[in-house]
Amino acid sequence: MNELREMPATPQENIRAIRIFFGAIVVGAIMFSLIVLAMGTMNKPVSPLKEYENIVLGIAFALGVICYLVARRGYNKGIANAKESLISLPDKLNQYRTTLIRYLALCEGPALFGIILFFVTGNYLMFIITALMITAMLTKTPTRQRVIDELALDWQQQENFDR
């Protein structure tokens, strides 16, 4: 029988995979925004929530703030755990990836919710939520230097990082 054996990814391949995933999430949210915006300008939606738009907008902002605070707290905690642990570089990168995915998921939820609310209501203020959440995601763009700095990699791990 043929057995498929997976070679462990190098740190550079790990970072590349993380960056591709990050780009897909952010570009997906931006493309969805542009498509819904184009659809909204072609034909104006008749909002079933017209009399409740301010309440819905407040709820959406509150949801965005709560999700952002939870995401930031979880991200800082996950990075601190990875930084303080004495695990190998690949394991630290796995922890970093997991932490970043959780952060992105918590930021993307309110971003997509804002887009959907715009689609339903036609209120452009809903895009503020989306823009803020996409900006929050972009602040954590995974670059080589950011990973090194956030995980506080020592010189040996940095040397292995370049292999």
N, C-alpha and C positions, 0 to 999 in steps of 0.2 A: 504494500500500500504506500502511496505517496503521502508524506507528511509535510505540511506547510509549516515551516519554522520562521517565525518572525524575528528579525534582527532588531535589537534595541535601537531606538532612534537616537541620533546624536543630539546634543543640546541645540545645535543650529537648526536641525530638522524640526525639533520640538517647537522652537520659537517661530519657525516658518509656518507650521501648522496652526499655532495659536493666532498668528497674524492673519492667516487666510480666514479662519473662523471669525475673528473680530471684524474683518472687512466685510464678510458676508452678512453679518448681523447689522452692521451700521448701514451698509449700502442698501440692504433690503428695506430697512425702515425709511431711508431717504427716498428710494424708488416708490415705495407704497405711498409716501406723502405726496410725491409729485403726480402720481397717477390719480389719486383722490382729488388733489387740487385741480388738475386738469378737468376731471369729471365735474367738479363743483362749479367751475367757471363756465362749462358748456350749458349746463341746465341747473338752475338754482333749486336746491331741495326745499320742500315745504316741511318745515320743522314740526313734528308732532309735540315737541317740547318747548314751543315758543314761550309760553308763560313761565316755564321753569328753567330757562336757559341759564340764568344767573346762579341758581342753586346747583345745577349740573356742572357749571363751570367751577364753582367753589369746591364741589366734591372732587372733581377731576384734579384741581390744583392740590387739594389736601392729599389725595391719593398719590400724586406725584411726589410731594414733599415727604410723605411717610415712606414710600418706596425708596426714594433717594437716601434718606437717613438710614434706613435698614441696610441698603446696599453698601453705603459708605462704611457703616459700622462693621458689617460682615467682611468687607474687603480688608479693612485695616486689621481686623482680628485674624483673618486667614493669612495675610502677609506676615504679621507678627509671629504667628505659629510656625510658618515656613522658615522665617529668618532665624528664629531662636532654636529650631530643632537641629539635631546633629545628623540629619539624614543625608543621603547622597544627592548629588546635583540632579539626576533624573527625577528623583522623588520630590525634590524641591520644585522642579519645573511642573510636575504633575499637580502639586498643591497650588502652585501659582495659576495653572490653567483652570483648575476647579474653582478657585476663588474668583478669577476673572469671569468665568461663565456665570456664576451666581450673580455677580455684580451686573453684568450685561442683561441678564434675564430680568432682574428687578428694575432696571432702567428702561428696558424695552417695553415692558408691560404698559406703563403709563404713556409712553410715546405712541404706541399703537392705539391705545384707548383714546388719546387726543385726536388722532387721525379719524378714527371711527366716529367720534362725536362731531367732528367737522363735517363728515359725510352726511350724518343724520341732520344736523342743525344748520349747516352753512355758515356758522359763526367762526370767523377767522381767528378769534381769540383762542380757540381750542388748539391752534397750531403753536401757540406759545409753549404749551406743555410739551409738545413734541420736540420743539427746538431746544428747550432746556434739557430734556432727557437725552437727546442725541449729543448735545454739548457735554453732558456729564459722561456719556460713554466715550467720547473722543478724548476726554482728559486722561483716560486710562489706556491710551493706545500702546500696545505692547511693542516696545522697541528693545533692541539688545541692551542699550544703556539703562533703560528704565528697569528691566528685569534685574540687571546686575546691581543697581542701586537699591531697589526695593527689597531684594532678597539678601542684600549685604553680603554678596559672595566674596570669599577670601581670594587671595591671589591664585591659589591652586585651582579653585573652582572656576575662576575666570580663565585660567589657562586651558582647562578642560572644555570650557565653553566654546573656545575657538577651534576645537578639533572637529 
